[in-house]
Amino acid sequence: MGSRQPSAEPQGEIAGVVHRNISALLEVRRQVEAQRTRQSRIVDSITSFTGSLPFVYLHVLLFGGWIVVNVGGIPGIKSFDPFPFVMLAMWASVEAIFLSTFVLITQNRMAQLAERRAELDLQISLLAEHEVTRLLTMVEAIGSHLGVHFQGEGLEELKRDVAPEKVLEEIEHATEAPQ
């Protein structure tokens, strides 16, 4: 009674496919990164910094210092904001305009990448659906050849390819229908 070792081949094959897919995705990511413009990298750096705790700490120091100085909280340092906090509000407003623009630019770029990934997902899903449809047809043909007949509802429907445009039409009709 010898111990039987599980075959490493299927696992290795799966690992190989996974490794190949990961490598391909990383290569695409590197290519996308290499194609980014200098402006895009600058905007992403600014957005990354402004979304960090060091940015918050910096603002606590700057705004807190501004407030403390302008309310006369530090003896010997004269207030420099002639109108209570008007300049602070102006600087904060201008900064908010620029930061929101940087965030929107970054979000637009991220949305474009997400759309590309969604299109890839859709293509892979459609390919998988087509392959499963063909497999069902083959399994039924093999079963028929062997004298095994499948029973159940919907087999004929499952053997037909799905038309994405018909699914989209159905979704549109369902969302337009009064509830």
C-alpha positions in Angstrom: 0.0 0.0 0.0 2.1 2.9 -1.2 1.3 6.5 -0.5 0.0 8.2 -3.6 1.3 11.7 -4.2 -1.1 14.1 -5.7 -0.1 15.2 -9.2 1.6 18.6 -9.2 0.9 19.1 -12.9 -2.7 20.5 -12.7 -1.7 22.8 -9.8 1.4 23.9 -11.7 -0.6 24.4 -14.8 -3.1 26.6 -13.0 -0.3 28.4 -11.2 1.3 28.9 -14.7 -1.9 30.4 -16.1 -2.4 32.6 -13.0 1.3 33.7 -13.2 1.0 34.5 -16.9 -2.2 36.6 -16.3 -0.6 38.5 -13.4 2.5 39.2 -15.5 0.4 40.4 -18.4 -1.6 42.7 -16.2 1.5 44.1 -14.5 3.0 44.7 -17.9 -0.1 46.6 -19.1 0.0 48.6 -15.8 3.7 49.4 -16.5 2.9 50.5 -20.0 0.1 52.8 -18.8 2.4 54.3 -16.2 5.1 54.9 -18.8 2.7 56.7 -21.1 1.6 59.1 -18.4 2.6 62.7 -19.1 4.7 64.8 -16.7 1.6 66.9 -15.9 -0.4 63.8 -15.0 2.4 62.6 -12.7 2.5 66.0 -11.0 -1.3 66.1 -10.5 -1.2 62.6 -9.1 1.6 63.6 -6.7 -0.3 66.6 -5.5 -3.5 64.6 -5.1 -1.7 61.9 -3.2 -0.1 64.4 -0.9 -3.3 66.3 -0.2 -5.0 63.1 0.7 -2.5 62.3 3.4 -2.2 63.0 7.1 1.0 65.1 6.7 -1.1 67.5 4.6 -3.6 67.6 7.4 -0.9 68.2 10.0 0.6 71.0 7.8 -2.7 72.7 7.6 -3.3 72.4 11.3 0.0 74.1 11.9 -0.5 76.8 9.2 -4.1 77.7 10.0 -3.6 77.2 13.7 -0.6 79.5 13.6 -2.4 82.1 11.5 -5.3 82.1 13.9 -3.2 82.3 17.1 -1.1 85.2 15.7 -4.1 87.1 14.4 -6.0 86.9 17.7 -2.9 88.2 19.5 -2.1 84.9 21.1 1.7 85.4 20.8 3.1 88.4 22.7 5.4 90.5 20.6 4.0 89.3 17.2 1.7 91.7 15.6 -1.5 90.6 13.7 -0.9 90.7 10.0 -4.5 90.1 8.8 -6.1 93.6 8.9 -9.6 92.1 8.7 -10.3 89.2 11.0 -9.4 86.1 9.0 -10.4 87.5 5.6 -7.0 86.7 4.1 -7.1 83.2 5.7 -10.5 82.6 4.1 -9.2 83.9 0.7 -6.2 81.6 0.8 -8.3 78.6 1.9 -10.8 79.3 -0.9 -8.1 79.6 -3.6 -6.4 76.4 -2.3 -9.8 74.6 -2.3 -10.4 75.6 -6.0 -7.0 74.2 -7.1 -7.2 71.1 -4.9 -10.7 70.2 -6.2 -9.4 70.6 -9.7 -6.5 68.3 -9.1 -8.9 65.7 -7.5 -11.2 65.9 -10.5 -8.4 65.4 -13.0 -7.2 62.4 -11.0 -10.8 61.0 -10.8 -11.2 61.4 -14.6 -8.1 59.5 -15.3 -9.1 56.8 -12.8 -12.5 56.6 -14.4 -11.0 56.1 -17.8 -8.8 53.2 -16.4 -11.9 51.7 -14.7 -13.8 51.9 -18.0 -11.0 50.0 -19.8 -11.0 47.4 -17.1 -14.8 47.0 -17.3 -14.6 46.6 -21.1 -12.0 43.9 -20.6 -14.2 42.2 -18.0 -17.1 42.3 -20.4 -15.0 40.8 -23.2 -13.8 38.0 -21.0 -17.3 37.3 -19.7 -18.7 37.2 -23.3 -15.9 34.8 -24.3 -16.5 32.6 -21.3 -20.2 32.5 -22.0 -19.5 31.6 -25.6 -17.2 28.8 -24.5 -19.7 27.4 -22.0 -22.4 27.4 -24.6 -20.1 25.4 -26.9 -19.2 23.0 -24.1 -22.9 22.4 -23.4 -23.5 21.6 -27.0 -20.5 19.2 -27.0 -21.6 17.5 -23.8 -25.1 17.0 -25.2 -23.6 15.6 -28.4 -21.4 13.2 -26.5 -24.3 12.2 -24.2 -26.5 11.6 -27.3 -23.8 9.5 -28.9 -23.5 7.4 -25.7 -27.3 7.1 -25.4 -27.6 9.4 -22.4 -30.3 11.9 -22.8 -30.4 15.0 -20.7 -33.7 16.1 -19.1 -34.4 19.5 -17.8 -35.9 22.7 -18.8 -33.9 25.4 -20.5 -31.1 23.3 -22.1 -31.9 24.5 -25.6 -31.8 28.1 -24.3 -28.5 27.5 -22.6 -27.0 26.2 -25.8 -27.7 29.5 -27.6 -25.2 32.3 -27.4 -26.3 35.4 -25.6 -26.6 38.5 -27.7 -25.3 41.4 -25.5 -27.4 43.9 -27.4 -30.6 42.0 -26.6 -29.6 41.9 -22.9 -29.0 45.7 -23.0 -32.4 46.2 -24.6 -34.1 44.1 -22.0 -32.3 46.1 -19.2 -33.4 49.4 -20.8 -37.0 48.2 -21.1 -37.0 47.0 -17.5 -35.6 50.2 -16.2 -38.1 52.3 -18.2 -41.1 50.3 -17.2 -43.3 52.0 -14.6 -43.1 50.4 -11.2 
